[in-house]
């Protein structure tokens, strides 16, 4: 039977930890993107943004996610295309795929506060282990530490552009409001896993968004 999921838009809340990466295009997998977009080039490199997200129970769904997005140009605007995603909730996976063509897969995700980190939200240790036969070791782990929390709540608007199986493009509006902070993140990646292109590399910047309110999709 089809897995039930909320209709769009989804109203979500929680904490997210984002990082910006600049990588040579030659190391990236041949991801499928809409025909009308082009990867954004920064100094000859491709821009990726990764998101570790903890969605809490007071939203439409509660789950954890690791999302990988490729920053793209669409005409004169800048957008993003979700190229990889892992979640620990079947409803999120089914809804993300069917509503917006986001290639979500199931994984075991663990988010923990390291011992001795002080404030309960000052640090996060996260790891993802895709649910596939024979896999025991995580594909990636990350340690995020907060450096400076800003005393404001900022609104942000963006959109995803996703290619459906029939070749059409799905535009996914995103609207998030939350409390930002500058962070430092360290990743460890299995070089033979699905995130192997990040192995041995470091993000150029990282931010967190605490206690966010997030609307995904059109009303």
LINTASUL-V235931 format. One record per helix or strand. SS is the DSSP state (@ for helix, = for strand). FROM is the first residue (numbers start at 0). LEN is the number of residues. If there is no record, write none. Layout:
# LINTASUL-V235931
SS_FROM_LEN, SS_FROM_LEN
This chain:
# LINTASUL-V235931
=_9_15, @_24_3, =_37_2, =_40_2, =_44_11, =_62_12, =_76_11, @_89_11, =_103_9, =_122_8, =_139_10, =_153_10, =_168_21, @_195_3, =_204_12
